Amino acid sequence: MNNEKMLILVFRKENGSSFRFGVAFPDDSAQASDVKALGNALITNDILEFKDNSKLAALEKAFYQVVQQNAIALD
């Protein structure tokens, strides 16, 4: 069993739906200003492309999430 900490950014898209973007982040050291800068960079540079052609509109919140990984024996 292995745990991985993720930094999750939750965006609102132009069409009103929400979108979660996660990046591996091993500790709790992210500063609010850095998280906002990352979110703004993803929005203003149009980094992500969606099937419905909508765009990210706003960063709504961010949080850490621990993801537990359980290996599956393939033998």
C-alpha positions as CSV (number, residue, x, y, z in Angstrom):
1,M,0.0,0.0,0.0
2,N,1.3,3.4,-1.0
3,N,-0.1,6.9,-0.5
4,E,0.4,9.8,-2.9
5,K,-0.6,13.4,-2.0
6,M,-2.3,15.4,-4.8
7,L,-3.0,19.1,-5.1
8,I,-6.5,19.4,-6.6
9,L,-7.6,22.6,-8.3
10,V,-11.3,23.0,-9.0
11,F,-12.3,25.2,-11.8
12,R,-15.6,26.5,-13.1
13,K,-15.9,26.2,-16.9
14,E,-17.6,28.8,-19.2
15,N,-20.5,26.4,-19.6
16,G,-21.1,26.3,-15.8
17,S,-19.7,22.8,-15.2
18,S,-16.8,22.2,-12.9
19,F,-13.4,20.6,-13.7
20,R,-10.9,19.1,-11.3
21,F,-7.2,19.1,-12.2
22,G,-4.8,17.2,-10.0
23,V,-1.0,17.3,-9.7
24,A,1.2,15.2,-7.5
25,F,2.4,17.3,-4.6
26,P,4.3,15.5,-1.8
27,D,3.9,18.0,1.0
28,D,1.6,20.8,2.3
29,S,3.9,23.6,1.3
30,A,2.0,25.2,-1.6
31,Q,1.3,28.9,-0.9
32,A,-2.1,30.4,-1.9
33,S,-0.4,32.8,-4.3
34,D,1.4,30.0,-6.1
35,V,-1.8,28.0,-6.4
36,K,-3.7,31.1,-7.8
37,A,-0.8,31.7,-10.2
38,L,-1.0,28.1,-11.5
39,G,-4.8,28.3,-11.9
40,N,-4.5,31.7,-13.7
41,A,-1.8,30.4,-16.0
42,L,-4.0,27.4,-17.0
43,I,-6.9,29.8,-17.6
44,T,-5.2,32.6,-19.5
45,N,-2.9,30.5,-21.6
46,D,-5.8,28.2,-22.6
47,I,-3.7,25.1,-21.7
48,L,-6.5,22.6,-21.5
49,E,-8.8,21.6,-24.4
50,F,-12.3,20.1,-23.8
51,K,-14.5,18.1,-26.2
52,D,-17.3,20.6,-25.9
53,N,-14.9,23.5,-26.8
54,S,-15.6,25.3,-23.5
55,K,-12.9,27.0,-21.6
56,L,-11.9,27.4,-18.0
57,A,-13.5,30.5,-16.5
58,A,-12.3,30.7,-12.8
59,L,-10.4,28.8,-10.2
60,E,-13.0,28.1,-7.4
61,K,-11.0,26.2,-4.8
62,A,-7.9,24.1,-4.2
63,F,-7.2,21.3,-1.7
64,Y,-4.9,18.4,-0.9
65,Q,-6.1,14.8,-1.4
66,V,-4.4,11.7,-0.4
67,V,-4.7,8.9,-2.9
68,Q,-4.1,5.4,-1.6
69,Q,-2.6,3.0,-4.1
70,N,-3.1,-0.8,-3.5
71,A,-1.0,-3.0,-5.8
72,I,-2.6,-5.8,-7.6
73,A,-0.5,-9.0,-7.9
74,L,-0.5,-9.9,-11.6
75,D,1.3,-13.3,-11.2
